């Protein structure tokens, strides 16, 4: 498979997972399959039916949530600034956050609006709040993972940590995002991401290695999570579990959303990994056709599939 197929798969796959999972956020386990049984989907896939991009919970059918909106903000900064410009990314996040996006993570919102400068805001949040290991930096990492993949392991894991640190002061969030970046890098290089996990874990900060080794272990199941999947560890563990225990893009996303909880983000992370693994062509048109990404604060722009593909080519082509 061509590298660009995988790179586009990361960005579009993550956006599709986000939009597909959004209406099911905080729902119960199995809600997606209860509404869209596998047999119906099989029939729909052949006959143009489907309907899984159903909207609801304030979301229009195919509308991507904050996960993808922030990933696009990161992408446009990386492209317009010609590399990693952390104050610029932070300023774009702030501009977006002040434009009333339909959804924004509690921690992210607090950091972006607490009035502290870009390099102190997240640390300030940690001082005040004990818990800062949400999945909000992992959820938006698809575009930066594609952009830095060609730079090698050290550079891509470092970039992931630094972008994560803009909003998340807890190193656990940095390390989870770094693992995601590295999983994408090895997959774009045609290697098996699951086989690479032991090697990736060796490059995780030693203070955080054991906890990630637990949730990324071959026999770990999301039922064993010790936190809600809005936390970074079970979110990443669940995405890797969904990739490991299914054998196609659609089934991986179904498994992720059926876990319930923070479905848009777990599916966005799963979609990024599965999109890299199976490539753009594995993502069904009935999911990409209604997909759209509003960008509050940026002139009312709404990105569609061709726009996301253009970003993918420019970031990873
Ligand atoms: Mg979201």
Boltz pocket constraint, residues with backbone or C-beta under 6 A from the ligand:
constraints:
  - pocket:
      binder: B
      contacts: [[A, 65], [A, 66], [A, 67], [A, 103], [A, 264], [A, 265]]
      max_distance: 6.0
